Amino acid sequence: MAHKYPNILVHLVFSTKERRDLIPAQLHALLWKYLAGIGRNHKIPVFCAGGTTNHVHLLIALPSDVTVAKAVQVLKANSSRWIGEHGIAFAWQEGYGAFSVSASHVPVVRRYIEHQAEHHAKRSYEDEFLTLLKNTGVGFEPDQVFG
């Protein structure tokens, strides 16, 4: 086959350093758009972005020549710099979650990401992340997840 036809959909989740509330609500919509722009500039399609004051969710399409780690590094580095330009002493947590998404589940994941504020009125980021790990079958040590 002469061409590449990847359809590698990934739900990324990463938090602010120490899961502190560092992302002001007034920057949320701008940050989601900025993350999509970073993706566009690096040929990593960002279909959806959302989150709260202490974490971000992204639905991306991973190009065949980009690892998950590289995509996260590019998105974190550029968005961290942008948030810092708004006068915020900012850093992302070192780790991340990356969960494969079936094309048939894209609408569900998109809705989930777009309604983060509503989800977090009822549950913490920590509870949400542990649930994602459990529901996707990722092995983990509960006392080591958050460092």
C-alpha positions as a printed Julia matrix, in Angstrom:
147×3 Matrix{Float64}:
   0.0    0.0    0.0
   1.46   3.34  -1.02
  -0.32   5.58   1.53
  -0.95   5.62   5.26
  -4.52   5.6    6.55
  -4.39   5.84  10.34
  -7.48   6.31  12.47
  -5.9    6.3   15.9
  -8.23   8.21  18.19
  -7.02   9.02  21.69
  -8.68  10.59  24.72
  -5.88  12.45  26.53
  -6.14  13.65  30.11
  -3.53  15.64  32.0
  -3.56  17.87  35.03
  -1.89  20.95  36.36
   1.1   20.48  38.63
  -0.09  19.03  41.94
  -3.62  19.26  40.51
  -3.8   22.88  41.65
  -6.54  25.18  40.32
  -4.28  27.14  37.98
  -6.45  27.57  34.88
  -8.8   30.53  35.42
 -12.35  29.97  34.2
 -12.1   33.04  31.95
  -9.28  31.32  30.01
 -11.01  27.97  29.5
 -12.62  28.61  26.12
  -9.47  30.35  24.86
  -7.26  27.51  26.08
  -9.41  24.88  24.36
  -9.1   26.84  21.1
  -5.39  27.34  21.63
  -4.87  23.6   22.15
  -6.72  22.94  18.88
  -4.42  25.47  17.18
  -1.33  23.75  18.59
  -2.64  20.5   17.19
  -3.3   22.06  13.8
   0.22  23.53  13.67
   1.74  20.13  14.47
  -0.63  18.08  12.29
  -2.25  16.47  15.34
  -6.0   16.96  14.86
  -7.75  18.0   18.07
 -11.45  17.18  17.69
 -12.49  18.36  21.12
 -10.95  20.03  24.17
 -12.35  20.71  27.6
 -11.6   20.56  31.27
 -11.67  22.54  34.47
  -9.36  24.69  36.55
  -6.98  21.8   37.22
  -7.03  19.49  34.2
  -7.64  19.1   30.48
  -9.3   16.46  28.3
  -8.56  16.23  24.58
  -9.84  13.98  21.83
  -7.13  13.76  19.19
  -6.28  11.78  16.08
  -2.74  10.51  16.37
  -0.78  10.71  13.11
   1.07   7.53  12.14
   4.46   9.17  12.73
   3.74  10.73  16.16
   3.84   8.86  19.47
   1.37   9.58  22.24
   4.24  10.87  24.38
   5.34  13.29  21.65
   1.8   14.57  21.11
   1.39  15.2   24.85
   4.8   16.9   25.04
   3.95  19.25  22.15
   0.51  20.1   23.55
   1.74  20.63  27.11
   4.84  22.66  26.24
   3.05  25.09  23.95
  -0.04  25.52  26.11
   2.06  25.96  29.26
   3.98  28.76  27.58
   0.7   30.38  26.46
  -0.84  30.24  29.95
   2.39  31.69  31.37
   2.06  34.62  28.95
  -1.18  35.45  30.78
   0.78  36.15  33.97
   0.15  32.79  35.62
   2.98  30.82  37.25
   2.0   27.6   35.49
   3.13  24.03  34.97
   1.49  20.78  33.92
   1.86  17.59  35.97
   4.47  15.25  34.49
   2.17  12.33  33.69
  -0.96  11.85  31.6
  -3.67   9.38  30.7
  -4.14   8.22  27.12
  -7.13   6.06  26.28
  -7.94   4.6   22.88
 -11.34   5.54  21.47
 -13.34   3.59  18.92
 -14.68   5.71  16.06
 -18.18   4.63  17.08
 -17.65   6.14  20.55
 -16.47   9.58  19.4
 -19.86  11.28  20.04
 -19.95   9.93  23.61
 -16.37  11.01  24.36
 -16.97  14.41  22.77
 -20.06  14.98  24.95
 -18.11  13.86  28.01
 -15.28  16.31  27.29
 -17.6   19.2   26.46
 -19.49  18.79  29.77
 -16.58  18.67  32.18
 -17.87  21.48  34.4
 -21.09  19.52  35.02
 -19.2   16.29  35.76
 -16.98  18.02  38.27
 -19.85  19.56  40.15
 -20.38  15.99  41.38
 -16.93  14.35  41.45
 -13.31  15.3   41.85
 -10.66  15.04  39.18
  -8.98  12.29  41.19
 -12.18  10.2   41.29
 -12.75  10.79  37.59
  -9.22   9.76  36.61
  -9.28   6.6   38.74
 -12.63   5.69  37.16
 -11.16   6.19  33.67
  -8.26   3.9   34.54
 -10.59   1.22  35.94
 -13.12   1.44  33.09
 -10.43   1.13  30.42
  -8.63  -1.77  32.08
  -5.39   0.09  32.79
  -3.38  -1.55  35.55
  -2.28   0.84  38.29
  -1.25   1.11  41.91
  -3.76   3.45  43.6
  -1.16   4.99  45.91
   1.13   5.85  42.97
  -1.3    7.34  40.44
  -1.0   10.94  41.57
   2.63  10.95  42.68
